[in-house]
Amino acid sequence: MRRAFRMIRVLGVRWALFRLRYALKTRCGFFEKKLPMRTWSDLTEKEIFDPETFSGTLEKDYAEWKRKNARSFLFRAADFRDWRPLLERWGASAATEEIENLKVGRVLYFENGYATCGFPPRWRENAVSGESTPAGTHWSGLSDFGFGDIKFIWEPSRFGFVFPLIRVYARTRDDGCARIFWTLFEDWCRENPPETGVNWKCGQEISLRLMAWSFAFYAFLESPETTPERLALFARAVFESARRVRANVDYALSQKNNHGVSECVGLICAGTLFPEFRGSEERLSCGVRNLERQIRELVYPDGGFSQHSLNYHRVMMQDLTFALRIAEVNGVELPEILRERLLLAAAYARDFVFGNDGDTPCWGANDGAHVFRLSECGYRDFRPHLQCVGVGFSRERFFPPGPWDEEALWFFGKAALDAVGEKRAAARDRFSATVAGTHVLRRGGNAVFFRCGCFAHRPGDDDLLHVDIWRDGECVVGDTGSFSYNSKTPFIAEHNVVSADDEPQMERLSRFLKAPIRGTLLRADARGFSGEHDGYRRLRVPVRHRRDVEVEEASVSIRDELSSSAEHVYETHWVFPKFRVERSEVCDGLEFFLLNGEKTAGRLRIRADGAEFLGFSVHKGDEKSGRGFVSPHYGERLPAQVLSVRFRAAAAHIRTDFVFPA
């Protein structure tokens, strides 16, 4: 009961009443009555179409009518010929490999590895655990957590494979790509009748699927594989998907995160591109109205996003870019704040591109979402979408020309790339986002990320005062990542922080909710950062923790001051995603070599004044505890060193120095 009251205090009485009402509606069968299970043939022309727009029959007339009256999209298939020199220069080997695997029943999961799912995939099966969901159950009667990690069921149904298919099609005009799409689309509809089963459960999943379908529709519209019968089924599927999202969008909006944003964009997609459907105008209006409200609240004036995650930050940006662009090409006016906040969000994310390969700190929830996979670049490369926003909306590049330009080509065309030329906007050496609670400093070969601030929205990880250190474009110490939201495989998420008495910074209230604590930024300047948090004020004998970070051209020094009126066990944690440490035997105190492969890349020294040294441990791939792993991709678990050093004291002054060759 205490925990329930704490949740209400964090999320508000209005949220609690909404969730209670939602639970009662679900239990009483409200959604089964409002959105009943049925067959695709039950959806008739009378139900789907506005007769003032289209009054013919689906099977006989719709295909010809739609080809003549299709709304504008980001591209036309006729553009592909002009694009070919660029596309050939950038290549599509990864896309081709994915298609070849798809044809033999191997589906790419979270842009990291393949799982054997069959061709067509077994849409309702968890490819990791082997568990299957019921075929004939209404989506509202299924649990999110009853079949292993549900994301492994949903991933193929996002239709992410559309993007390698259209990328190869644009280069080759091979109708085999269209055939694969339509074969999988027809099978998906056969195995997932309206409102039936797990793949109708989440409005965000449906919205992302709608966006992928729209790319396929416009890319393959003139292919002989796009038959009248297939377009009739396509119309039914898009109509029912939009209807399902609209009917339950309030649930997504109540979460105040990427779910609401994606579902609003799904409504804008369907409402803009398919105005012939009944209710399209209202769905478009609902999407625009609520998207403005969400973006105004969730994207901060400093460019940060409410979910405290760079991966979800990119999802939000891709959603916004898609909505703005399809509205623009169809003359639909969207509120200017959407463009303004997108540009702020892009500038914010650009400053986190620390890696030579476009990588960023693995900060926050990292669920593998990548809405538009429109280049050869990998999941962790943020350059494609940031370049797209820069070219399309800022009229300048964020990065030099390269294969990461391809996403901008799909969204804005060759003329937009030609117009910007070599004009570039440089990343800032120092940036402090005080509302988002993130701070970046570049100096010499060092790039440092410091996490400190209050929570305007519900917190994510126990990572206040966390530090990421990158040297010459490579991560020295970083975050472990997420691995899975619901897995029996052990994985301990760790951050570069100091813990007290083995307690996390925040009290966990539910699977995805923690009680917020307060972080106070004391300093952010050209030399470093200072901050403190009150997370350990809840202990029986409270602890105060302050951290100072000093960044020089060839070193980074961290000073942790912990104070209390009684003794505690303090443990400092350092996660090495790619580097490793090796104890130096020729020095006094605690000193390690920093190794990058077999090369010595620097030294790590840890000292504590006024504290009893209790020892240190290096975990790597510990299957029993789940410590010593990192997860750069969702569902991926790689052994990596995690160094922990323990001290006992009431007041301790811990100094940690990372020293690199000048």
C-alpha atoms as one frame of an Amber mdcrd trajectory, in Angstrom:
protein
   0.000   0.000   0.000   2.861   2.366   0.814   4.336   1.728  -2.620   0.989
   2.467  -4.286   0.765   5.805  -2.500   4.327   6.586  -3.552   3.424   5.867
  -7.179   0.433   8.200  -6.971   2.629  10.877  -5.437   5.110  10.555  -8.306
   2.634  10.293 -11.183  -0.317  12.244  -9.806  -3.902  11.535  -8.808  -5.164
  12.181 -12.337  -2.865   9.477 -13.712  -3.955   7.036 -10.991  -7.639   7.616
 -11.727  -7.063   7.183 -15.457  -5.209   3.887 -14.945  -7.894   2.626 -12.566
 -10.602   3.491 -15.071  -8.587   1.867 -17.862  -8.139  -1.345 -15.856 -11.881
  -1.502 -15.158 -12.716  -0.928 -18.846 -10.347  -3.715 -19.853 -11.733  -6.135
 -17.276 -15.323  -5.349 -18.271 -14.660  -6.075 -21.950 -15.008  -2.465 -23.120
 -12.385  -2.800 -25.854 -13.741  -6.130 -27.062 -17.063  -4.393 -27.714 -15.609
  -1.188 -29.168 -13.008  -2.960 -31.340 -14.415  -6.447 -31.925 -12.501  -9.330
 -33.435 -13.633 -10.110 -36.979 -12.390 -11.063 -40.434 -10.926  -8.731 -43.049
 -13.884  -9.347 -45.345 -16.171  -7.934 -42.649 -14.679  -4.511 -43.422 -16.842
  -3.249 -46.254 -16.607  -0.219 -48.523 -19.455   1.417 -46.612 -17.515   1.227
 -43.334 -14.112   2.190 -44.729 -14.702   4.973 -47.247 -16.108   8.459 -47.216
 -18.544   8.207 -50.156 -17.849  11.811 -51.150 -14.218  10.840 -51.792 -14.432
   7.266 -53.081 -17.638   5.430 -53.990 -16.378   2.442 -55.981 -15.652  -1.128
 -54.906 -12.490  -2.248 -53.163 -11.577  -5.189 -55.330 -12.452  -3.661 -58.716
 -11.993   0.108 -58.497  -9.778   1.090 -55.569  -6.359   0.254 -57.059  -6.845
   2.352 -60.182  -8.421   5.207 -58.186  -5.619   5.214 -55.600  -2.879   5.265
 -58.224  -4.462   8.340 -59.767  -5.270  10.055 -56.482  -2.396   9.058 -54.189
  -1.290  11.864 -51.899   2.293  13.076 -52.136   4.949  11.195 -50.188   8.612
  11.755 -49.361   9.665  10.350 -52.722   8.359   8.947 -56.008   9.549   5.706
 -57.546  10.429   7.815 -60.606  13.121   9.522 -58.473  15.135   6.325 -58.134
  16.771   6.668 -61.558  18.218  10.089 -60.644  19.362   8.773 -57.273  21.229
   5.787 -58.673  24.758   7.315 -58.858  24.572   8.259 -55.189  23.000   4.962
 -54.157  25.661   2.964 -55.976  28.386   5.018 -54.306  26.974   4.340 -50.840
  26.300   0.650 -51.435  23.661  -1.683 -49.988  25.564  -4.796 -48.950  23.981
  -4.881 -45.477  20.500  -4.509 -46.967  21.182  -7.266 -49.500  22.467  -9.573
 -46.763  19.342  -8.930 -44.687  17.068  -9.745 -47.629  18.920 -12.986 -48.402
  18.501 -14.037 -44.774  14.852 -13.010 -44.787  14.149 -15.238 -47.798  15.386
 -18.303 -45.880  13.428 -17.441 -42.744  16.039 -15.558 -40.725  14.847 -12.201
 -39.382  17.186  -9.450 -38.193  16.469  -8.495 -34.581  17.379  -5.055 -33.271
  20.021  -4.654 -36.012  22.319  -7.039 -34.247  21.672 -10.704 -35.003  19.388
 -13.069 -36.871  16.816 -15.464 -35.460  15.188 -18.302 -37.354  11.505 -17.420
 -37.606  10.500 -19.038 -40.903   9.338 -17.491 -44.141   6.833 -16.074 -43.589
   7.760 -15.514 -39.931   5.802 -17.097 -37.115   4.287 -13.748 -36.189   2.998
 -14.695 -32.738   6.052 -16.585 -31.504   8.891 -15.414 -29.271  11.982 -16.332
 -31.301  14.187 -16.437 -28.186  12.068 -18.329 -25.657   9.980 -20.325 -28.171
   6.767 -19.307 -26.410   3.698 -18.674 -28.562   0.761 -16.387 -27.909  -2.860
 -17.460 -28.470  -4.214 -17.023 -31.983  -7.860 -16.328 -31.227  -7.730 -13.981
 -28.253  -8.640 -10.297 -28.270  -5.555  -8.140 -27.727  -7.000  -6.608 -24.547
  -7.010 -10.042 -22.901  -3.283 -10.659 -23.314  -0.547  -9.826 -20.818   2.551
  -7.797 -21.680   4.697 -10.153 -19.608   3.236 -13.612 -20.074   5.308 -14.811
 -23.034   8.888 -13.838 -22.252  10.096 -10.491 -23.581   7.203  -9.363 -25.770
   9.538  -7.212 -27.864  10.904 -10.412 -29.409   7.383 -11.192 -30.610   6.670
  -7.681 -31.855   9.947  -7.056 -33.709   9.107  -8.854 -37.020   5.645  -7.247
 -37.026   7.187  -3.779 -37.107   8.014  -4.612 -40.733  11.493  -3.152 -40.358
  12.564  -5.313 -43.303  10.635  -2.904 -45.551  13.605  -0.547 -45.474  16.272
  -2.904 -46.877  13.690  -4.047 -49.443  13.009  -0.547 -50.742  16.695   0.390
 -50.605  17.613  -2.538 -52.839  14.571  -1.932 -55.062  15.622   1.689 -55.612
  19.017   0.463 -56.826  17.884  -2.497 -58.952  14.131  -2.160 -59.647  13.985
  -5.878 -58.878  10.297  -6.754 -58.473  11.383  -9.618 -56.251  11.643  -7.037
 -53.460   8.002  -6.033 -53.958   7.015  -9.708 -54.104   8.659 -10.388 -50.744
   6.868  -7.448 -49.145   3.430  -8.367 -50.453   3.892 -12.048 -49.564   4.758
 -11.136 -45.984   2.025  -8.501 -45.789  -0.645 -10.944 -46.940   0.548 -13.598
 -44.509   0.641 -11.111 -41.650  -2.977 -10.162 -42.342  -3.967 -13.832 -42.554
  -2.340 -14.622 -39.197  -3.398 -11.378 -37.477  -7.095 -10.725 -38.199  -8.509
  -7.378 -37.004  -8.069  -6.811 -33.260  -6.987 -10.423 -32.743  -3.786 -11.415
 -31.002  -0.647  -9.901 -29.583   0.293  -7.778 -32.589  -2.749  -5.539 -32.067
  -1.944  -4.939 -28.413   0.325  -1.884 -28.613  -0.699   1.278 -30.454   2.917
   2.348 -30.889   3.775  -0.938 -32.605   0.796  -0.462 -34.927   1.893   3.117
 -35.678   5.453   2.094 -36.520   4.053  -0.646 -38.745   1.823   1.913 -40.497
   4.840   4.087 -41.237   6.788   1.135 -42.658   3.790   0.098 -44.761   3.519
   3.616 -46.167   7.135   3.459 -47.398   6.462   0.125 -49.074   3.206   1.358
 -50.627   4.837   4.325 -52.339   8.015   2.484 -53.344   6.175  -0.489 -54.875
   3.036   1.275 -56.139   3.919   0.841 -59.825   5.327  -2.673 -59.478   3.298
  -5.429 -61.161   3.342  -7.186 -57.780   1.059  -4.452 -56.418  -2.196  -5.993
 -57.605  -5.768  -4.726 -57.069  -6.418  -7.601 -54.647  -3.387  -6.697 -52.565
  -4.295  -3.004 -52.509  -7.810  -3.889 -51.369  -6.367  -5.803 -48.411  -3.886
  -2.979 -47.814  -6.732  -0.454 -47.540  -8.529  -2.639 -45.008  -5.360  -3.099
 -42.946  -4.473   0.611 -42.880  -8.042   1.604 -42.012  -8.324  -0.884 -39.142
  -4.856   0.024 -37.835  -5.698   3.739 -37.766  -9.026   2.991 -36.103  -7.329
   0.893 -33.415  -4.743   3.593 -32.650  -7.355   6.350 -32.413  -9.617   4.320
 -30.144  -6.962   3.916 -27.457  -4.552   6.803 -28.005  -5.404   8.238 -24.572
  -3.577   5.337 -22.945  -0.394   6.179 -24.855  -0.745   9.882 -24.074  -1.057
   9.109 -20.350   2.442   7.606 -20.385   4.042  10.902 -21.475   6.746   9.246
 -23.535   7.566   7.952 -27.010   4.344   5.906 -27.144   2.152   8.995 -27.308
   4.450  10.687 -29.819   4.547   7.652 -32.135   0.803   7.098 -32.012   0.077
  10.743 -32.826   2.400  10.444 -35.821   0.647   7.218 -36.833  -2.656   9.118
 -36.886  -1.095  11.943 -38.911   0.313   9.362 -41.343  -3.029   7.642 -41.921
  -5.051  10.863 -41.882  -2.791  12.628 -44.385  -2.050   9.804 -46.820  -5.503
   8.150 -46.825  -8.074  10.972 -46.749 -10.574   8.691 -48.511 -11.170   6.777
 -45.261 -14.047   7.645 -42.968 -12.773   9.544 -39.946  -9.471  10.552 -41.540
  -9.972  14.249 -40.940 -10.747  13.691 -37.265  -7.781  11.330 -36.836  -5.470
  13.876 -38.438  -6.805  16.619 -36.186  -6.409  14.407 -33.106  -2.852  13.507
 -34.071  -1.801  17.108 -34.694  -3.466  18.472 -31.574  -1.999  15.898 -29.228
   1.415  15.821 -30.898   1.773  19.542 -30.295   0.785  19.102 -26.661   3.212
  16.189 -26.202   6.165  17.895 -27.873   5.570  21.155 -26.012   5.796  19.258
 -22.722   8.202  16.397 -23.410  10.914  18.064 -25.520  12.580  20.622 -23.293
  13.755  24.080 -24.363  17.345  22.839 -24.010  16.642  20.054 -26.544  16.444
  17.169 -24.075  13.623  14.618 -24.037  11.541  13.401 -21.121  12.648   9.763
 -21.342  16.291  10.313 -20.321  17.527   8.082 -23.163  19.435   8.818 -26.345
  17.778   5.917 -28.146  14.269   7.149 -27.366  15.467  10.643 -28.233  16.209
   9.423 -31.767  12.812   7.663 -31.975  11.120  10.956 -31.102  13.171  12.834
 -33.717  12.433  10.309 -36.451   8.723  10.411 -35.618   8.715  14.208 -35.763
  10.703  14.357 -38.998   8.269  11.993 -40.705   5.202  13.937 -39.524   6.644
  17.288 -40.570   7.743  16.050 -43.969   4.550  14.270 -45.066   2.562  17.279
 -43.853   4.830  19.639 -45.782   4.582  17.799 -49.112   0.781  17.622 -48.799
   0.171  21.211 -47.728  -0.943  20.281 -44.209  -0.017  22.974 -41.726   1.560
  21.782 -38.491   2.376  23.965 -35.457   5.756  25.672 -35.827   6.834  24.495
 -32.376   7.230  20.969 -33.773   9.955  22.120 -36.148  11.536  24.360 -33.502
  11.760  21.585 -30.911  13.031  19.094 -33.488  15.932  21.407 -34.324  16.716
  21.850 -30.630  16.568  18.081 -30.115  18.882  17.492 -33.086  21.450  20.011
 -31.838  21.283  18.324 -28.435  21.834  14.823 -29.860  24.611  15.982 -32.201
  26.676  17.039 -29.186  26.562  13.435 -27.912  28.137  11.955 -31.037  31.457
  11.089 -29.408  32.416   8.086 -31.535  34.380   8.192 -34.768  31.698   5.844
 -36.124  28.772   8.065 -35.096  28.270   6.304 -31.768  26.961   8.022 -28.634
  26.967   7.171 -24.927  24.702   4.179 -24.256  22.684   6.318 -21.872  19.187
   5.452 -20.732  16.727   2.808 -21.872  18.029   1.206 -25.055  15.267  -0.944
 -26.543  16.585  -1.326 -30.080  14.037   0.967 -31.731  15.193   2.493 -35.016
  12.171   3.714 -36.931  13.691   4.314 -40.382  16.686   2.164 -41.346  17.520
   4.049 -44.511  21.302   3.733 -44.815  24.133   1.230 -44.524  25.073   2.681
 -41.133  24.471   0.572 -38.041  22.013   0.972 -35.199  24.417   2.849 -32.941
  25.349   5.387 -35.632  23.350   8.589 -35.071  24.722  10.377 -38.133  22.039
   9.311 -40.660  19.108  10.908 -38.886  20.989  13.936 -37.598  22.270  14.589
 -41.115  18.692  14.215 -42.370  17.386  16.858 -39.962  20.287  19.185 -40.717
  19.890  18.937 -44.497  16.116  19.139 -44.472  15.359  21.717 -41.824  18.596
  23.618 -41.062  19.865  23.617 -44.655  23.315  22.563 -43.447  25.181  19.351
 -42.748  26.054  18.183 -39.274  28.717  15.841 -40.701  30.809  15.614 -43.881
  29.234  13.833 -46.872  29.105  10.058 -46.599  26.839   6.999 -46.670  24.930
   8.509 -43.725  23.483  10.994 -46.248  21.114   8.345 -47.613  18.339   8.945
 -45.073  18.277  12.631 -46.054  17.959  11.543 -49.701  14.863   9.455 -48.939
  13.234  12.220 -46.891  14.182  15.349 -48.848  15.511  14.276 -52.239  18.682
  14.856 -54.198  18.034  18.593 -54.639  18.200  19.163 -50.871  21.580  17.418
 -50.632  22.907  19.376 -53.597  21.680  22.662 -52.097  23.609  22.339 -48.818
  26.902  21.424 -50.493  29.681  21.285 -47.912  28.119  23.750 -45.460  28.520
  22.355 -41.949  27.424  23.142 -38.407  30.045  22.079 -35.858  29.272  20.356
 -32.580  29.700  22.434 -29.444  32.738  21.816 -27.235  30.665  22.553 -24.151
  26.950  22.197 -23.613  24.886  22.071 -20.441  21.216  21.032 -20.688  20.013
  22.003 -17.237  16.406  20.805 -17.623  17.409  17.466 -19.141  20.217  17.126
 -16.593  22.942  16.278 -19.113  26.257  18.038 -19.602  28.962  17.587 -22.248
  32.537  18.824 -22.397  35.169  18.209 -25.061  38.776  19.051 -24.350  41.799
  17.798 -26.242  41.128  14.154 -27.080  38.586  13.794 -24.273  34.801  13.886
 -24.553  32.992  13.680 -21.217  29.292  13.294 -20.404  28.105  14.149 -16.883
  24.621  13.287 -15.629  23.182  15.663 -13.020  19.850  17.409 -12.583  16.302
  17.156 -11.298  13.594  15.105 -12.972  10.900  17.027 -14.811   9.442  13.622
 -15.748   9.695  10.180 -14.239  13.286   8.943 -13.893  14.907   6.172 -15.860
  18.138   4.789 -14.392  20.001   5.140 -11.097  22.605   7.245 -12.862  22.821
  10.661 -11.238  26.473  11.812 -11.230  27.314   9.144 -13.831  30.320   9.970
 -16.032  31.055   8.731 -19.556  34.661   9.235 -20.703  35.635   8.865 -24.362
  39.164   9.226 -25.650  39.912   9.930 -29.321  36.458   8.730 -30.333  36.446
   5.497 -28.283  34.523   4.780 -25.097  36.801   4.266 -22.093  34.105   4.059
 -19.399  30.383   4.104 -20.154  27.032   2.553 -19.353  26.052  -1.113 -19.523
  22.833  -0.607 -21.544  19.463  -2.302 -21.041  19.658  -5.874 -22.469  15.974
  -6.798 -21.962  12.839  -5.510 -20.252  11.673  -9.006 -19.293  14.236 -11.791
 -19.328  15.208 -14.632 -17.027  18.824 -14.280 -18.162  20.768 -12.408 -15.445
  21.964  -8.920 -16.335  22.883  -6.173 -13.868  22.641  -2.668 -15.299  25.477
  -0.577 -13.861  26.583   3.024 -14.105  29.763   4.887 -13.227  28.553   6.057
  -9.824  29.219   5.508  -6.113  26.737   3.385  -4.157  26.193   3.289  -0.407
  25.548   0.043   1.479  24.745  -1.769  -1.794  21.588   0.329  -2.162  20.504
   1.847  -5.495  20.110   5.601  -5.700  16.338   5.385  -6.150  13.607   3.271
  -4.627  11.930   1.034  -7.231   8.148   1.419  -7.215   7.279  -0.844 -10.155
   8.934  -2.558 -13.124   9.349   0.736 -15.000   9.011   3.323 -12.235  11.440
   4.633  -9.639  10.932   7.285  -7.002  12.674  10.440  -8.274  15.536  11.991
  -6.357  17.032  15.443  -6.640  20.306  16.202  -8.345  21.833  19.649  -8.011
  24.280  20.978 -10.555  26.822  23.127  -8.734  29.161  23.926 -11.615  29.475
  23.399 -15.370  32.270  25.340 -17.040  35.174  24.980 -19.439  37.153  22.887
 -16.920  34.518  20.447 -15.704  31.434  19.835 -13.572  30.296  19.587  -9.969
  27.062  18.190  -8.633  25.386  16.291  -5.835  22.283  14.173  -5.267  20.078
  13.327  -2.300  19.305   9.711  -3.172  20.835   8.345   0.014  18.971  10.724
   2.254  16.408   7.905   2.635  18.928   5.642   4.451  18.508   5.181   8.196
  21.653   7.284   8.608  21.648   9.573   5.555  24.610  10.054   3.207  25.451
  13.140   1.190  27.330  12.622  -2.097  29.095  15.306  -4.111  31.111  14.657
  -7.283  33.595  17.004  -8.992  34.882  16.247 -12.499  37.947  18.009 -13.889
  38.700  17.580 -17.589  42.171  18.303 -18.920  43.539  17.647 -22.395  45.189
  14.360 -21.349  43.387  13.426 -18.146  40.028  13.308 -16.376  39.898  13.489
 -12.583  36.847  12.606 -10.474  36.596  13.524  -6.791  33.787  11.969  -4.755
  32.994  13.381  -1.319  30.701  11.243   0.810  29.681  12.342   4.288  27.501
  10.864   7.010  27.275  10.709  10.793  27.871   6.941  10.799  29.971   4.446
   8.891  28.808   3.082   5.546  30.292   0.865   2.883  30.896   2.959  -0.231
  31.523   1.304  -3.586  32.720   3.090  -6.686  31.800   1.450 -10.007  33.480
   1.764 -13.407  32.182   0.032 -16.548  34.618  -0.643 -19.407  32.540  -1.559
 -22.508  35.587  -2.072 -24.776  38.691  -1.190 -22.771  39.973  -3.376 -19.950
  42.059  -2.844 -16.851  45.106  -4.697 -15.582  46.523  -4.132 -12.102  49.906
  -2.438 -11.962  52.199  -4.238  -9.528  54.948  -1.615  -9.451  53.152   1.211
  -7.700  51.847   2.095  -4.282  48.083   2.217  -3.857  45.538   1.138  -6.412
  46.636   1.667  -9.998  45.663  -0.031 -13.263  46.808   0.003 -16.848  44.059
   0.953 -19.290  44.281  -1.438 -22.221  42.664  -1.020 -25.624  43.228  -4.422
 -27.171  46.863  -5.169 -26.395  47.842  -1.511 -26.438  48.337   0.461 -23.215
  46.058   3.493 -23.636  46.518   5.112 -20.226  46.420   4.610 -16.482  43.703
   4.565 -13.839  44.465   5.554 -10.247  42.027   5.360  -7.327  42.785   6.803
  -3.863  40.643   7.360  -0.772  41.373   9.602   2.212  39.812   8.917   5.590
  38.425   5.521   4.568  39.279   1.876   5.178  40.079   0.071   1.944  38.003
  -3.143   1.760  39.237  -4.410  -1.591  38.361  -4.349  -5.238  36.848  -6.749
  -7.749  36.728  -6.987 -11.517  33.651  -8.744 -12.872  33.505  -9.956 -16.448
  30.774 -12.191 -17.789  29.647 -13.516 -14.399  26.706 -15.751 -15.332  25.664
 -16.318 -11.745  25.333 -12.676 -10.686  24.733 -11.072 -14.086  27.546  -8.604
 -13.487  30.240  -7.837 -16.024  28.118  -7.513 -19.151  27.240  -4.665 -21.508
  24.389  -4.455 -23.996  25.082  -2.092 -26.916  22.060  -3.594 -28.729  18.787
  -4.744 -27.214  18.913  -8.459 -26.439  22.719  -8.517 -26.740  24.870  -9.436
 -23.733  28.636  -9.062 -24.151  31.233  -9.756 -21.443  32.942  -6.566 -20.297
  34.946  -5.556 -17.274  33.213  -3.795 -14.390  35.628  -2.547 -11.719  34.295
  -2.060  -8.180  36.321  -0.644  -5.287  34.927  -0.741  -1.746  35.687   1.470
   1.251  34.280   1.805   4.767  33.969   5.234   6.369  31.561   7.828   7.680
  33.193  10.488   5.527  35.294   9.518   2.533  37.146  11.470  -0.139  37.697
   9.242  -3.163  39.847  10.440  -6.058  39.828   8.657  -9.415  42.240   9.734
 -12.170  42.184   8.638 -15.805  45.518   9.624 -17.352  46.174   9.315 -21.089
  49.271   9.840 -23.202  49.638  13.503 -24.135
